[in-house]
Amino acid sequence: MSVAPLLLMFLAPLAAGILLGFIQLAFYRILRRSEDSIPPFLILFARGLVFFFVIAATFALVLRISP
């Protein structure tokens, strides 16, 4: 049994959450929001992680339904 798929199962959501958190932070910076209106990175990470799981669940359902 390979350890790589097991590691990817845990590391992929974390990496995606961090990436999506930085993307949100970049959009806040592009929109030139004040520093007080930008949420802490932990909140951005959590939103990115939830978004990743929603996308993964949607893909799983679509793959399960399609013949």
Biopython code that builds the backbone (N, CA, C, O; Angstrom):
import numpy as np
from Bio.PDB.StructureBuilder import StructureBuilder

atoms = [
    (1, "MET", "N", (0.845, -1.187, 0.000)),
    (1, "MET", "CA", (0.000, 0.000, 0.000)),
    (1, "MET", "C", (0.884, 1.242, 0.000)),
    (1, "MET", "O", (1.819, 1.359, 0.791)),
    (2, "SER", "N", (0.574, 2.144, -0.883)),
    (2, "SER", "CA", (1.364, 3.352, -1.005)),
    (2, "SER", "C", (0.886, 4.414, -0.020)),
    (2, "SER", "O", (-0.303, 4.510, 0.282)),
    (3, "VAL", "N", (1.804, 5.186, 0.461)),
    (3, "VAL", "CA", (1.498, 6.227, 1.442)),
    (3, "VAL", "C", (1.134, 7.539, 0.737)),
    (3, "VAL", "O", (0.480, 8.401, 1.324)),
    (4, "ALA", "N", (1.556, 7.686, -0.513)),
    (4, "ALA", "CA", (1.334, 8.936, -1.243)),
    (4, "ALA", "C", (-0.149, 9.308, -1.360)),
    (4, "ALA", "O", (-0.490, 10.459, -1.090)),
    (5, "PRO", "N", (-1.048, 8.392, -1.749)),
    (5, "PRO", "CA", (-2.463, 8.790, -1.812)),
    (5, "PRO", "C", (-3.026, 9.207, -0.452)),
    (5, "PRO", "O", (-3.854, 10.114, -0.369)),
    (6, "LEU", "N", (-2.577, 8.551, 0.596)),
    (6, "LEU", "CA", (-3.034, 8.910, 1.934)),
    (6, "LEU", "C", (-2.561, 10.309, 2.312)),
    (6, "LEU", "O", (-3.324, 11.100, 2.866)),
    (7, "LEU", "N", (-1.309, 10.607, 2.011)),
    (7, "LEU", "CA", (-0.789, 11.947, 2.292)),
    (7, "LEU", "C", (-1.505, 13.009, 1.463)),
    (7, "LEU", "O", (-1.830, 14.085, 1.965)),
    (8, "LEU", "N", (-1.748, 12.698, 0.189)),
    (8, "LEU", "CA", (-2.457, 13.653, -0.671)),
    (8, "LEU", "C", (-3.874, 13.907, -0.187)),
    (8, "LEU", "O", (-4.393, 15.014, -0.334)),
    (9, "MET", "N", (-4.503, 12.890, 0.388)),
    (9, "MET", "CA", (-5.860, 13.048, 0.888)),
    (9, "MET", "C", (-5.912, 14.107, 1.993)),
    (9, "MET", "O", (-6.911, 14.814, 2.130)),
    (10, "PHE", "N", (-4.851, 14.214, 2.772)),
    (10, "PHE", "CA", (-4.821, 15.194, 3.856)),
    (10, "PHE", "C", (-4.181, 16.515, 3.443)),
    (10, "PHE", "O", (-4.579, 17.572, 3.932)),
    (11, "LEU", "N", (-3.198, 16.470, 2.551)),
    (11, "LEU", "CA", (-2.467, 17.677, 2.200)),
    (11, "LEU", "C", (-3.138, 18.502, 1.097)),
    (11, "LEU", "O", (-2.991, 19.724, 1.070)),
    (12, "ALA", "N", (-3.862, 17.858, 0.199)),
    (12, "ALA", "CA", (-4.502, 18.582, -0.903)),
    (12, "ALA", "C", (-5.528, 19.603, -0.405)),
    (12, "ALA", "O", (-5.516, 20.737, -0.886)),
    (13, "PRO", "N", (-6.415, 19.257, 0.533)),
    (13, "PRO", "CA", (-7.344, 20.279, 1.015)),
    (13, "PRO", "C", (-6.635, 21.434, 1.735)),
    (13, "PRO", "O", (-7.049, 22.586, 1.606)),
    (14, "LEU", "N", (-5.589, 21.141, 2.477)),
    (14, "LEU", "CA", (-4.857, 22.210, 3.157)),
    (14, "LEU", "C", (-4.184, 23.136, 2.155)),
    (14, "LEU", "O", (-4.228, 24.358, 2.300)),
    (15, "ALA", "N", (-3.562, 22.550, 1.141)),
    (15, "ALA", "CA", (-2.912, 23.367, 0.114)),
    (15, "ALA", "C", (-3.945, 24.189, -0.655)),
    (15, "ALA", "O", (-3.707, 25.359, -0.958)),
    (16, "ALA", "N", (-5.073, 23.592, -0.967)),
    (16, "ALA", "CA", (-6.124, 24.322, -1.684)),
    (16, "ALA", "C", (-6.694, 25.439, -0.816)),
    (16, "ALA", "O", (-6.973, 26.527, -1.319)),
    (17, "GLY", "N", (-6.870, 25.186, 0.476)),
    (17, "GLY", "CA", (-7.368, 26.229, 1.377)),
    (17, "GLY", "C", (-6.411, 27.398, 1.468)),
    (17, "GLY", "O", (-6.837, 28.552, 1.475)),
    (18, "ILE", "N", (-5.124, 27.110, 1.539)),
    (18, "ILE", "CA", (-4.121, 28.181, 1.591)),
    (18, "ILE", "C", (-4.104, 28.951, 0.280)),
    (18, "ILE", "O", (-4.062, 30.182, 0.279)),
    (19, "LEU", "N", (-4.137, 28.228, -0.841)),
    (19, "LEU", "CA", (-4.129, 28.889, -2.146)),
    (19, "LEU", "C", (-5.361, 29.773, -2.331)),
    (19, "LEU", "O", (-5.245, 30.920, -2.761)),
    (20, "LEU", "N", (-6.537, 29.242, -2.008)),
    (20, "LEU", "CA", (-7.760, 30.033, -2.156)),
    (20, "LEU", "C", (-7.799, 31.195, -1.160)),
    (20, "LEU", "O", (-8.379, 32.240, -1.455)),
    (21, "GLY", "N", (-7.191, 31.024, 0.005)),
    (21, "GLY", "CA", (-7.086, 32.128, 0.965)),
    (21, "GLY", "C", (-6.234, 33.256, 0.425)),
    (21, "GLY", "O", (-6.584, 34.428, 0.566)),
    (22, "PHE", "N", (-5.098, 32.905, -0.203)),
    (22, "PHE", "CA", (-4.239, 33.936, -0.791)),
    (22, "PHE", "C", (-4.908, 34.609, -1.983)),
    (22, "PHE", "O", (-4.715, 35.804, -2.207)),
    (23, "ILE", "N", (-5.694, 33.855, -2.748)),
    (23, "ILE", "CA", (-6.423, 34.450, -3.870)),
    (23, "ILE", "C", (-7.430, 35.474, -3.349)),
    (23, "ILE", "O", (-7.552, 36.561, -3.914)),
    (24, "GLN", "N", (-8.151, 35.139, -2.280)),
    (24, "GLN", "CA", (-9.089, 36.094, -1.690)),
    (24, "GLN", "C", (-8.362, 37.333, -1.183)),
    (24, "GLN", "O", (-8.827, 38.457, -1.372)),
    (25, "LEU", "N", (-7.215, 37.118, -0.534)),
    (25, "LEU", "CA", (-6.430, 38.239, -0.022)),
    (25, "LEU", "C", (-5.972, 39.134, -1.161)),
    (25, "LEU", "O", (-5.974, 40.358, -1.031)),
    (26, "ALA", "N", (-5.581, 38.532, -2.274)),
    (26, "ALA", "CA", (-5.161, 39.321, -3.436)),
    (26, "ALA", "C", (-6.321, 40.162, -3.961)),
    (26, "ALA", "O", (-6.129, 41.322, -4.326)),
    (27, "PHE", "N", (-7.526, 39.585, -4.001)),
    (27, "PHE", "CA", (-8.674, 40.361, -4.466)),
    (27, "PHE", "C", (-9.007, 41.499, -3.505)),
    (27, "PHE", "O", (-9.404, 42.577, -3.947)),
    (28, "TYR", "N", (-8.856, 41.282, -2.222)),
    (28, "TYR", "CA", (-9.054, 42.371, -1.266)),
    (28, "TYR", "C", (-8.034, 43.481, -1.513)),
    (28, "TYR", "O", (-8.369, 44.664, -1.443)),
    (29, "ARG", "N", (-6.791, 43.099, -1.800)),
    (29, "ARG", "CA", (-5.744, 44.097, -2.069)),
    (29, "ARG", "C", (-6.005, 44.822, -3.383)),
    (29, "ARG", "O", (-5.809, 46.034, -3.471)),
    (30, "ILE", "N", (-6.453, 44.080, -4.421)),
    (30, "ILE", "CA", (-6.730, 44.697, -5.717)),
    (30, "ILE", "C", (-7.866, 45.706, -5.594)),
    (30, "ILE", "O", (-7.838, 46.767, -6.218)),
    (31, "LEU", "N", (-8.867, 45.364, -4.781)),
    (31, "LEU", "CA", (-9.991, 46.277, -4.589)),
    (31, "LEU", "C", (-9.656, 47.446, -3.674)),
    (31, "LEU", "O", (-10.491, 48.315, -3.425)),
    (32, "ARG", "N", (-8.418, 47.455, -3.176)),
    (32, "ARG", "CA", (-7.900, 48.513, -2.311)),
    (32, "ARG", "C", (-8.768, 48.744, -1.081)),
    (32, "ARG", "O", (-9.111, 49.874, -0.732)),
    (33, "ARG", "N", (-9.109, 47.638, -0.443)),
    (33, "ARG", "CA", (-9.849, 47.734, 0.817)),
    (33, "ARG", "C", (-8.909, 48.208, 1.919)),
    (33, "ARG", "O", (-7.700, 47.980, 1.856)),
    (34, "SER", "N", (-9.463, 48.858, 2.913)),
    (34, "SER", "CA", (-8.633, 49.281, 4.041)),
    (34, "SER", "C", (-8.223, 48.051, 4.851)),
    (34, "SER", "O", (-8.890, 47.016, 4.816)),
    (35, "GLU", "N", (-7.132, 48.181, 5.567)),
    (35, "GLU", "CA", (-6.606, 47.045, 6.341)),
    (35, "GLU", "C", (-7.611, 46.559, 7.381)),
    (35, "GLU", "O", (-7.626, 45.376, 7.719)),
    (36, "ASP", "N", (-8.444, 47.456, 7.887)),
    (36, "ASP", "CA", (-9.419, 47.068, 8.908)),
    (36, "ASP", "C", (-10.561, 46.233, 8.341)),
    (36, "ASP", "O", (-11.183, 45.460, 9.070)),
    (37, "SER", "N", (-10.843, 46.382, 7.052)),
    (37, "SER", "CA", (-11.969, 45.648, 6.465)),
    (37, "SER", "C", (-11.562, 44.279, 5.931)),
    (37, "SER", "O", (-12.429, 43.482, 5.571)),
    (38, "ILE", "N", (-10.255, 43.985, 5.871)),
    (38, "ILE", "CA", (-9.795, 42.678, 5.395)),
    (38, "ILE", "C", (-9.835, 41.694, 6.559)),
    (38, "ILE", "O", (-9.230, 41.953, 7.600)),
    (39, "PRO", "N", (-10.533, 40.575, 6.405)),
    (39, "PRO", "CA", (-10.590, 39.582, 7.486)),
    (39, "PRO", "C", (-9.219, 38.962, 7.731)),
    (39, "PRO", "O", (-8.364, 38.990, 6.847)),
    (40, "PRO", "N", (-9.000, 38.403, 8.919)),
    (40, "PRO", "CA", (-7.733, 37.710, 9.171)),
    (40, "PRO", "C", (-7.560, 36.521, 8.216)),
    (40, "PRO", "O", (-8.538, 35.977, 7.702)),
    (41, "PHE", "N", (-6.304, 36.131, 7.989)),
    (41, "PHE", "CA", (-6.044, 35.065, 7.019)),
    (41, "PHE", "C", (-6.682, 33.754, 7.446)),
    (41, "PHE", "O", (-7.039, 32.942, 6.592)),
    (42, "LEU", "N", (-6.835, 33.528, 8.739)),
    (42, "LEU", "CA", (-7.471, 32.295, 9.194)),
    (42, "LEU", "C", (-8.906, 32.188, 8.671)),
    (42, "LEU", "O", (-9.358, 31.098, 8.318)),
    (43, "ILE", "N", (-9.616, 33.304, 8.623)),
    (43, "ILE", "CA", (-10.980, 33.324, 8.078)),
    (43, "ILE", "C", (-10.940, 33.072, 6.570)),
    (43, "ILE", "O", (-11.751, 32.313, 6.040)),
    (44, "LEU", "N", (-9.995, 33.711, 5.888)),
    (44, "LEU", "CA", (-9.871, 33.502, 4.440)),
    (44, "LEU", "C", (-9.517, 32.051, 4.133)),
    (44, "LEU", "O", (-10.035, 31.471, 3.178)),
    (45, "PHE", "N", (-8.629, 31.460, 4.945)),
    (45, "PHE", "CA", (-8.263, 30.056, 4.778)),
    (45, "PHE", "C", (-9.478, 29.158, 4.985)),
    (45, "PHE", "O", (-9.697, 28.222, 4.215)),
    (46, "ALA", "N", (-10.264, 29.436, 6.014)),
    (46, "ALA", "CA", (-11.444, 28.616, 6.301)),
    (46, "ALA", "C", (-12.459, 28.708, 5.160)),
    (46, "ALA", "O", (-13.047, 27.700, 4.769)),
    (47, "ARG", "N", (-12.664, 29.910, 4.631)),
    (47, "ARG", "CA", (-13.580, 30.047, 3.500)),
    (47, "ARG", "C", (-13.068, 29.301, 2.279)),
    (47, "ARG", "O", (-13.852, 28.678, 1.564)),
    (48, "GLY", "N", (-11.758, 29.355, 2.029)),
    (48, "GLY", "CA", (-11.167, 28.616, 0.913)),
    (48, "GLY", "C", (-11.308, 27.119, 1.089)),
    (48, "GLY", "O", (-11.564, 26.395, 0.127)),
    (49, "LEU", "N", (-11.139, 26.648, 2.331)),
    (49, "LEU", "CA", (-11.264, 25.221, 2.619)),
    (49, "LEU", "C", (-12.697, 24.741, 2.416)),
    (49, "LEU", "O", (-12.923, 23.670, 1.852)),
    (50, "VAL", "N", (-13.654, 25.524, 2.870)),
    (50, "VAL", "CA", (-15.065, 25.165, 2.676)),
    (50, "VAL", "C", (-15.396, 25.156, 1.189)),
    (50, "VAL", "O", (-16.088, 24.259, 0.709)),
    (51, "PHE", "N", (-14.905, 26.150, 0.463)),
    (51, "PHE", "CA", (-15.145, 26.211, -0.978)),
    (51, "PHE", "C", (-14.552, 24.999, -1.678)),
    (51, "PHE", "O", (-15.167, 24.451, -2.593)),
    (52, "PHE", "N", (-13.359, 24.571, -1.259)),
    (52, "PHE", "CA", (-12.727, 23.384, -1.838)),
    (52, "PHE", "C", (-13.583, 22.142, -1.597)),
    (52, "PHE", "O", (-13.767, 21.333, -2.507)),
    (53, "PHE", "N", (-14.102, 21.986, -0.394)),
    (53, "PHE", "CA", (-14.921, 20.809, -0.097)),
    (53, "PHE", "C", (-16.251, 20.847, -0.839)),
    (53, "PHE", "O", (-16.770, 19.798, -1.222)),
    (54, "VAL", "N", (-16.806, 22.025, -1.047)),
    (54, "VAL", "CA", (-18.038, 22.135, -1.830)),
    (54, "VAL", "C", (-17.775, 21.724, -3.279)),
    (54, "VAL", "O", (-18.572, 21.004, -3.880)),
    (55, "ILE", "N", (-16.657, 22.184, -3.833)),
    (55, "ILE", "CA", (-16.301, 21.800, -5.202)),
    (55, "ILE", "C", (-16.061, 20.292, -5.286)),
    (55, "ILE", "O", (-16.528, 19.648, -6.226)),
    (56, "ALA", "N", (-15.344, 19.723, -4.321)),
    (56, "ALA", "CA", (-15.063, 18.286, -4.328)),
    (56, "ALA", "C", (-16.351, 17.472, -4.213)),
    (56, "ALA", "O", (-16.506, 16.458, -4.894)),
    (57, "ALA", "N", (-17.274, 17.910, -3.355)),
    (57, "ALA", "CA", (-18.538, 17.191, -3.208)),
    (57, "ALA", "C", (-19.375, 17.282, -4.484)),
    (57, "ALA", "O", (-20.035, 16.319, -4.875)),
    (58, "THR", "N", (-19.341, 18.446, -5.125)),
    (58, "THR", "CA", (-20.080, 18.611, -6.376)),
    (58, "THR", "C", (-19.516, 17.692, -7.457)),
    (58, "THR", "O", (-20.271, 17.031, -8.170)),
    (59, "PHE", "N", (-18.193, 17.653, -7.576)),
    (59, "PHE", "CA", (-17.581, 16.752, -8.549)),
    (59, "PHE", "C", (-17.914, 15.299, -8.239)),
    (59, "PHE", "O", (-18.172, 14.516, -9.154)),
    (60, "ALA", "N", (-17.914, 14.933, -6.979)),
    (60, "ALA", "CA", (-18.231, 13.551, -6.608)),
    (60, "ALA", "C", (-19.666, 13.201, -7.002)),
    (60, "ALA", "O", (-19.926, 12.114, -7.519)),
    (61, "LEU", "N", (-20.588, 14.119, -6.759)),
    (61, "LEU", "CA", (-21.980, 13.861, -7.133)),
    (61, "LEU", "C", (-22.151, 13.776, -8.650)),
    (61, "LEU", "O", (-22.865, 12.909, -9.153)),
    (62, "VAL", "N", (-21.501, 14.667, -9.363)),
    (62, "VAL", "CA", (-21.611, 14.648, -10.822)),
    (62, "VAL", "C", (-21.030, 13.350, -11.386)),
    (62, "VAL", "O", (-21.623, 12.739, -12.275)),
    (63, "LEU", "N", (-19.883, 12.932, -10.877)),
    (63, "LEU", "CA", (-19.287, 11.680, -11.344)),
    (63, "LEU", "C", (-20.124, 10.471, -10.959)),
    (63, "LEU", "O", (-20.154, 9.480, -11.689)),
    (64, "ARG", "N", (-20.789, 10.540, -9.844)),
    (64, "ARG", "CA", (-21.640, 9.414, -9.403)),
    (64, "ARG", "C", (-22.904, 9.331, -10.246)),
    (64, "ARG", "O", (-23.373, 8.233, -10.547)),
    (65, "ILE", "N", (-23.457, 10.466, -10.628)),
    (65, "ILE", "CA", (-24.711, 10.490, -11.387)),
    (65, "ILE", "C", (-24.467, 10.147, -12.858)),
    (65, "ILE", "O", (-25.269, 9.448, -13.478)),
    (66, "SER", "N", (-23.358, 10.640, -13.412)),
    (66, "SER", "CA", (-23.108, 10.412, -14.839)),
    (66, "SER", "C", (-22.783, 8.940, -15.099)),
    (66, "SER", "O", (-22.118, 8.285, -14.296)),
    (67, "PRO", "N", (-23.266, 8.435, -16.239)),
    (67, "PRO", "CA", (-23.068, 6.998, -16.538)),
    (67, "PRO", "C", (-21.647, 6.657, -16.915)),
    (67, "PRO", "O", (-21.342, 5.496, -17.189)),
]
sb = StructureBuilder()
sb.init_structure("model")
sb.init_model(0)
sb.init_chain("A")
sb.init_seg("    ")
for serial, (resi, resn, name, xyz) in enumerate(atoms, 1):
    if name == "N":
        sb.init_residue(resn, " ", resi, " ")
    sb.init_atom(name, np.array(xyz, "f"), 0.0, 1.0, " ", f" {name:<3s}", serial, name[0])
structure = sb.get_structure()
